Amino acid sequence: MDATAAPTRTVTALDVFLAFLRQGLTAFGGPVAHLGYFRREFVEQRGWLSEAAYADLLALCHFLPGPASSQMGMAIGLRQAGLAGALAAFAGFTLPAATAMIAFAELRPRISGLFGEGWIHGLHAAAAAVVMQAVYQMARTLTVGPVRAGLALGAAVGLFLVQGPAAQVATLAAGGLFGMLLLRDTPAVAAPDDAAETVDVQSAVIALGLFVLLLVGLPILASLLQNPGLGMASVFYRTGALVFGGGHVVLPLLEREIVERRWLDQQTFLAGYGAVQALPGPLFSFAGYVGAAQRYGPGGIVGGLIALFSIFLPSLLLITGVLPFWDRLKREGWARGVVAGVGATVVGVLAAALWNPVLMTAVRQPADWALVGAAFVFLQVAKLPPWLVVIGFAVATGVFLP
């Protein structure tokens, strides 16, 4: 062994918290854009994960219900610092937006429309460029060879024609099947970030058991005790446990759950929906606003915290419970083929998401293509940090497109 080699620095839960706090303060653009930010931060800049390991975790998060970007953050934190790292990633990434949304719930009655929507348009353009860069970089690594390129192209075309969470899950499953049949000779890669096992099987089984127990038991307990706080927790936990497709899907689902129960009126709900679009961090932080503003449970800060914790808890339990078994499966040749196929398919999934909803939201007229193109040049060619590009475009469009 080389005695002069520098010792490897252990990543602590505090390191994870600070890294994800930065993301929580700067990661604009919704869940697809967040995955692009994460890739740049933790693969390119910090080197916490290899490109293949990142795609592997991303595929796992796409298979599971819940918010993909927040689950990805928890998985990265779990890899680096165990359960404390997963909690630190969740706290750092969620805290800024959650704090802002709970505060907005308290201040909304006194706030009128003081700002135009031009700056939001700039956020969308910059976020589209971030996703475009992520698709480009991941395609260079994960779609090598005709089989993988074909899987990525097929996934993109298929999801362009047939959209929705069910189609996305079916596409990833098909990619895994083709990978098992055609890519089973993919060599194993013993990367440090891919080999670390930070959760033992017993803890994983406990996490999965707790996931099912809460899903079934919370509504029963809330009904028996007639406790508003437990009733609210059961609604948000069920939403986080069963929704596929991330933040864009959970918002209309919550509208049915909350507005139809008359816990919140339509105007108040829509005000929060508009506000969360302009914030960095996970769209699931909208739950903090709903919990703080609703009239059924505790409300205020306590209600916001109950809603936030309840909607994110299923993701934490699923990631903790599934990841160790995912690791063991990958050691088999057929499983490595599945992972390779899914990794290539993920590129197509992100490419389809880049088109709709990212570009469909950002591009409203032909000139907007120039905005997205300019943002991509600043990111890919000038190598400017994403947060600077996002803020710069938001300010520029806010001035010229009030």
For each residue, the residues with C-beta under 8 A, 3 or more apart:
1: 5
2: 5
3:
4:
5: 1 2
6:
7:
8:
9:
10:
11: 15 16 48 80 81 85
12: 15 16 81
13: 16 17 77 81 82 84 85 87 88
14: 17 18 88
15: 11 12 18 19 80 81
16: 11 12 13 19 20 76 77 80 81 85 88 89 92
17: 13 14 20 21 88 89 91 92
18: 14 15 21 22 92
19: 15 16 22 23 41 42 46 92
20: 16 17 23 24 73 77 88 89 90 91 92 93
21: 17 18 24 25 92 93 95 96
22: 18 19 25 26 41 92
23: 19 20 26 27 34 37 38 41 73 92 93 280 281
24: 20 21 27 92 93 94 95 96 97 280 281
25: 21 22 96 280 281 387
26: 22 23 37 280 386 387 390
27: 23 24 33 34 37 38 93 280 281 386 387
28: 33 123 126 127 279 280 390 394
29: 32 33 34 123 124 126 127 128 130 131 358 390
30: 33 34 127 247 248 277 283 357 358
31: 34 35 67 68 69 246 247 248 282 283
32: 29 35 36 69 131 350 353 354 358
33: 27 28 29 30 36 37 127 128 130 131 358
34: 23 27 29 30 31 37 38 69 72 282
35: 31 32 38 39 58 68 69 72 131 134 350
36: 32 33 39 40 130 131 133 134 386
37: 23 26 27 33 34 40 41 130 386
38: 23 27 34 35 41 42 54 69 72 73 76
39: 35 36 42 43 44 54 134 137 138
40: 36 37 43 44 45 130 133 134 386
41: 19 22 23 37 38 44 45 46
42: 19 38 39 45 46 47 48 49 54 76
43: 39 40 46 47 48 49 50 51 54
44: 39 40 41 47 137
45: 40 41 42
46: 19 41 42 43
47: 42 43 44
48: 11 42 43 76 79 80 193
49: 42 43 53 54 57 76 79 193
50: 43 53 54 189 191 193 194
51: 43 54 55 138 141 142
52: 55 56 141 142 189 191 194 343
53: 49 50 56 57 79 191 193 194
54: 38 39 42 43 49 50 51 57 58
55: 51 52 58 59 138 141 142 343 346
56: 52 53 59 60 194 326 330 339 343
57: 49 53 54 60 61 72 75 76 79
58: 35 54 55 61 62 68 72 346
59: 55 56 62 63 172 339 342 343 345 346
60: 56 57 63 64 75 322 323 326
61: 57 58 64 68 71 72 75 319
62: 58 59 68 168 169 172 346 349
63: 59 60 169 172
64: 60 61 71 315 318 319 322
65: 240 241 242 243 244 314 318
66: 70 71 240 241 243 246 312 314 315 318
67: 31 70 71 240 246 247 250 282 283 284 312 315
68: 31 35 58 61 62 71 72 246
69: 31 32 34 35 38 72 73 246 247 282
70: 66 67 73 74 90 93 94 282 284 312 315
71: 61 64 66 67 68 74 75 315 318 319
72: 34 35 38 57 58 61 68 69 75 76
73: 20 23 38 69 70 76 77 89 90 93
74: 70 71 77 78 86 89 90 315 316 319
75: 57 60 61 71 72 78 79 86 319 323
76: 16 38 42 48 49 57 72 73 79 80 85 89
77: 13 16 20 73 74 80 81 85 86 87 88 89 90
78: 74 75 81 82 83 85 86 89 198 199 319 320 323
79: 48 49 53 57 75 76 85 193 196 198
80: 11 15 16 48 76 77 85
81: 11 12 13 15 16 77 78 84 85 86 88 198
82: 13 78 85 86 198 199
83: 78 86 87 198 199 203 320
84: 13 81 87 88
85: 11 13 16 76 77 78 79 80 81 82 88 89 198
86: 74 75 77 78 81 82 83 89 90 316 319 320
87: 13 77 83 84 90 91 316
88: 13 14 16 17 20 77 81 84 85 91 92
89: 16 17 20 73 74 76 77 78 85 86 92 93
90: 20 70 73 74 77 86 87 93 94 312 316
91: 17 20 87 88 94 95
92: 16 17 18 19 20 21 22 23 24 88 89 95
93: 20 21 23 24 27 70 73 89 90 281 282
94: 24 70 90 91 97 98 281 282 284 285 308 312
95: 21 24 91 92 98 99
96: 21 24 25 99 100 279 280 281
97: 24 94 100 101 276 279 280 281 282 285 288
98: 94 95 101 102 281 285 288 304 308
99: 95 96 102 103
100: 96 97 103 104 275 279 285
101: 97 98 104 105 272 275 276 279 285 286 288 289 292 304
102: 98 99 105 106 288 289 291 292 301 304 305
103: 99 100 106 107
104: 100 101 107 108 111 272 275 289
105: 101 102 108 272 288 289 290 292 293 304
106: 102 103 292 300
107: 103 104 110 111
108: 104 105 111 268 271 272 293
109:
110: 107
111: 104 107 108 114
112:
113:
114: 111
115: 119 398
116: 119 398 401 402
117: 120 121
118: 121 122 397 398 399 400 401 402
119: 115 116 122 123 278 394 395 397 398
120: 117 123 124 277 278 394
121: 117 118 124 125 362 364 368 397 401
122: 118 119 125 126 371 390 393 394 395 396 397 398 401
123: 28 29 119 120 126 127 278 390 393 394
124: 29 120 121 127 128 358 361 362
125: 121 122 128 129 362 368 371 372 375 393 397
126: 28 29 122 123 129 130 375 386 389 390 392 393 394
127: 28 29 30 33 123 124 130 131 358 362 390
128: 29 33 124 125 131 132 354 358 359 361 362 363 372 375
129: 125 126 132 133 372 373 375 376 378 379 389
130: 29 33 36 37 40 126 127 133 134 375 379 386 389 390
131: 29 32 33 35 36 127 128 134 135 350 353 354 358
132: 128 129 135 136 354 372 376
133: 36 40 129 130 136 137 376 379 380
134: 35 36 39 40 130 131 137 138 350
135: 131 132 138 139 347 350 351 354
136: 132 133 139 140 380
137: 39 44 133 134 140 141
138: 39 51 55 134 135 141 142 143 346 347 350
139: 135 136 142 143 152 347 351
140: 136 137 143
141: 51 52 55 137 138 144
142: 51 52 55 138 139 148 152 343 344 346 347
143: 138 139 140 148 149 151 152 344 347
144: 141 148 149
145: 148 149
146: 149 150
147: 150 151 178 182 183 344
148: 142 143 144 145 151 152 183 340 341 343 344
149: 143 144 145 146 152 153 344
150: 146 147 153 154
151: 143 147 148 154 155 175 178 179 341 344 345 348
152: 139 142 143 148 149 155 156 344 345 347 348 351
153: 149 150 156 157 348
154: 150 151 157 158 348
155: 151 152 158 159 171 172 174 175 344 345 347 348 349 351 352
156: 152 153 159 160 347 348 349 351 352
157: 153 154 160 161 348
158: 154 155 161 162 167 171 348 352
159: 155 156 162 163 167 168 171 348 349 352 353
160: 156 157 163 352 355 356
161: 157 158
162: 158 159 167
163: 159 160 167 352 356
164: 167 168 245
165: 168 169 243 244 245 249
166: 169 170 244
167: 158 159 162 163 164 170 171
168: 62 159 164 165 171 172 244 245 349
169: 62 63 165 166 172 173 244
170: 166 167 173 174
171: 155 158 159 167 168 174 175 345 348 349
172: 59 62 63 155 168 169 175 176 342 345 346 349
173: 169 170 176 177
174: 155 170 171 177 178 345
175: 151 155 171 172 178 179 341 342 344 345 346 348
176: 172 173 179 180 338 339 341 342 345
177: 173 174 180 181 338 341
178: 147 151 174 175 181 182 183 341
179: 151 175 176 182 183 184 186 337 338 339 340 341 342 344 345
180: 176 177 183 184 334 335 337 338 341
181: 177 178 184 337
182: 147 178 179 337 341
183: 147 148 178 179 180 186 336 337 340 341
184: 179 180 181 333 334 336 337
185: 333 337
186: 179 183 333 336 337 339 340
187: 336
188: 330 331 336
189: 50 52 194
190: 194 195
191: 50 52 53 194 195
192: 195 196
193: 48 49 50 53 79 196
194: 50 52 53 56 189 190 191
195: 190 191 192
196: 79 192 193
197: 200 324 327
198: 78 79 81 82 83 85
199: 78 82 83 203 204 207 320 323 324
200: 197 203 204 324
201: 204 205 324 325
202: 205 206
203: 83 199 200 206 207 320
204: 199 200 201 207 208 320 321 322 323 324 325
205: 201 202 208 209 321
206: 202 203 209 210 321
207: 199 203 204 210 211 317 318 320 321
208: 204 205 211 212 317 318 321 322
209: 205 206 212 213
210: 206 207 213 214 317
211: 207 208 214 215 241 314 317 318 321
212: 208 209 215 216
213: 209 210 216 217
214: 210 211 217 218 237 313 314 317
215: 211 212 218 237 238 241 314
216: 212 213 219 220
217: 213 214 220 221
218: 214 215 221 222 230 233 234 237 238
219: 216 222 223 234 238
220: 216 217 223 224
221: 217 218 224 225 227 230 234
222: 218 219 225 226 227 230 231 233 234
223: 219 220 226 231
224: 220 221
225: 221 222 230
226: 222 223
227: 221 222 230 231
228: 231 232 296 297 298
229: 232 233 297 298 302 303 306
230: 218 221 222 225 227 233 234
231: 222 223 227 228 234 235 296 297
232: 228 229 235 236 263 291 294 296 297 298 303 306 307 310
233: 218 222 229 230 236 237 306 307 309 310
234: 218 219 221 222 230 231 237 238 310
235: 231 232 238 239 257 258 310
236: 232 233 239 240 287 291 306 307 310 311
237: 214 215 218 233 234 240 241 310 311 313 314
238: 215 218 219 234 235 241 242
239: 235 236 242 243 250 253 254 257 311
240: 65 66 67 236 237 243 250 284 310 311 312 313 314 315
241: 65 66 211 215 237 238 314
242: 65 238 239
243: 65 66 165 239 240 246 249 250 253
244: 65 165 166 168 169 249
245: 164 165 168 248 249 250
246: 31 66 67 68 69 243 249 250 283
247: 30 31 67 69 250 251 282 283 284 286
248: 30 31 245 251 283 357
249: 165 243 244 245 246 252 253
250: 67 239 240 243 245 246 247 253 254 283 284 286 311
251: 247 248 254 255 273 283 286
252: 249 255 256
253: 239 243 249 250 256 257
254: 239 250 251 257 258 286 287 290
255: 251 252 258 259 260 269
256: 252 253 259 260
257: 235 239 253 254 260 261
258: 235 254 255 261 263 264 269 290 294
259: 255 256 262 263 264 265 266 269
260: 255 256 257
261: 257 258 296
262: 259 265 295
263: 232 258 259 290 294 295 296 297
264: 258 259 268 269 290 293 294 295
265: 259 262 268 269
266: 259 269 270
267: 270 271
268: 108 264 265 271 272 293
269: 255 258 259 264 265 266 272 273 290
270: 266 267 273 274
271: 108 267 268 274 275
272: 101 104 105 108 268 269 275 276 286 289 290 293
273: 251 269 270 276 277 286
274: 270 271 277 278
275: 100 101 104 271 272 278 279 289
276: 97 101 272 273 279 283 285 286 289
277: 30 120 273 274 283
278: 119 120 123 274 275
279: 28 96 97 100 101 275 276 285
280: 23 24 25 26 27 28 96 97
281: 23 24 25 27 93 94 96 97 98 285
282: 31 34 67 69 70 93 94 97 247 285
283: 30 31 67 246 247 248 250 251 276 277 286
284: 67 70 94 240 247 250 287 308 311 312
285: 94 97 98 100 101 276 279 281 282 288 289 308
286: 101 247 250 251 254 272 273 276 283 289 290
287: 236 254 284 290 291 304 307 308 310 311
288: 97 98 101 102 105 285 291 292 304 305 307 308
289: 101 102 104 105 272 275 276 285 286 292 293 304
290: 105 254 258 263 264 269 272 286 287 293 294 307
291: 102 232 236 287 288 294 297 299 303 304 305 306 307 308
292: 101 102 105 106 288 289 299 300 301 303 304 307
293: 105 108 264 268 272 289 290 299
294: 232 258 263 264 290 291 297 299 303
295: 262 263 264 299
296: 228 231 232 261 263
297: 228 229 231 232 263 291 294 303 306
298: 228 229 232 302 303 306
299: 291 292 293 294 295 302 303
300: 106 292 303 304
301: 102 292 304 305
302: 229 298 299 305 306
303: 229 232 291 292 294 297 298 299 300 306 307
304: 98 101 102 105 287 288 289 291 292 300 301 307 308
305: 102 288 291 301 302 308 309
306: 229 232 233 236 291 297 298 302 303 309 310
307: 232 233 236 287 288 290 291 292 303 304 310 311
308: 94 98 284 285 287 288 291 304 305 311 312
309: 233 305 306 312 313
310: 232 233 234 235 236 237 240 287 306 307 313
311: 236 237 239 240 250 284 287 307 308 314
312: 66 67 70 90 94 240 284 308 309 315 316
313: 214 237 240 309 310 316 317
314: 65 66 211 214 215 237 240 241 311 317 318
315: 64 66 67 70 71 74 240 312 318 319
316: 74 86 87 90 312 313 319 320
317: 207 208 210 211 214 313 314 320 321
318: 64 65 66 71 207 208 211 314 315 321 322
319: 61 64 71 74 75 78 86 315 316 322 323
320: 78 83 86 199 203 204 207 316 317 323
321: 204 205 206 207 208 211 317 318 324
322: 60 64 204 208 318 319 325 326
323: 60 75 78 199 204 319 320 326 327
324: 197 199 200 201 204 321 327 328
325: 201 204 322 328 329
326: 56 60 322 323 329 330
327: 197 323 324 330 331
328: 324 325 331
329: 325 326 332 335 338
330: 56 188 326 327 335 336 339
331: 188 327 328 335 336
332: 329 335 336
333: 184 185 186 336 337
334: 180 184 337 338
335: 180 329 330 331 332 338 339
336: 183 184 186 187 188 330 331 332 333 339 340
337: 179 180 181 182 183 184 185 186 333 334 340 341
338: 176 177 179 180 329 334 335 341 342
339: 56 59 176 179 186 330 335 336 342 343
340: 148 179 183 186 336 337 343 344
341: 148 151 175 176 177 178 179 180 182 183 337 338 344 345
342: 59 172 175 176 179 338 339 345 346
343: 52 55 56 59 142 148 339 340 346 347
344: 142 143 147 148 149 151 152 155 175 179 340 341 347 348
345: 59 151 152 155 171 172 174 175 176 179 341 342 348 349
346: 55 58 59 62 138 142 172 175 342 343 349 350
347: 135 138 139 142 143 152 155 156 343 344 350 351
348: 151 152 153 154 155 156 157 158 159 171 175 344 345 351 352
349: 62 155 156 159 168 171 172 345 346 352 353
350: 32 35 131 134 135 138 346 347 353 354
351: 135 139 152 155 156 347 348 354 355
352: 155 156 158 159 160 163 348 349 355 356
353: 32 131 159 349 350 356 357 358
354: 32 128 131 132 135 350 351 358 359
355: 160 351 352 358 359 360
356: 160 163 352 353 359 360
357: 30 248 353 360 361
358: 29 30 32 33 124 127 128 131 353 354 355 361 362
359: 128 354 355 356 362 363 372
360: 355 356 357 363
361: 124 128 357 358
362: 121 124 125 127 128 358 359 368 371 372
363: 128 359 360 368 369 372
364: 121 368
365: 368
366: 369
367: 370 371
368: 121 125 362 363 364 365 371 372
369: 363 366 372 373
370: 367 373 374
371: 122 125 362 367 368 374 375 393 397
372: 125 128 129 132 359 362 363 368 369 375 376
373: 129 369 370 376 377
374: 370 371 377 378
375: 125 126 128 129 130 371 372 378 379 389 393
376: 129 132 133 372 373 379 380
377: 373 374 380 381 382
378: 129 374 375 381 382 384 389 392
379: 129 130 133 375 376 382 383 384 386 389
380: 133 136 376 377 383
381: 377 378
382: 377 378 379
383: 379 380
384: 378 379 388 389
385: 388 389
386: 26 27 36 37 40 126 130 379 389 390
387: 25 26 27 390 391
388: 384 385 391 392
389: 126 129 130 375 378 379 384 385 386 392 393
390: 26 28 29 122 123 126 127 130 386 387 393 394
391: 387 388 394 395
392: 126 378 388 389 395 396
393: 122 123 125 126 371 375 389 390 396 397
394: 28 119 120 122 123 126 390 391 397 398
395: 119 122 391 392 398 399
396: 122 392 393 399 400
397: 118 119 121 122 125 371 393 394 400 401
398: 115 116 118 119 122 394 395 401 402
399: 118 395 396 402
400: 118 396 397
401: 116 118 121 122 397 398
402: 116 118 398 399
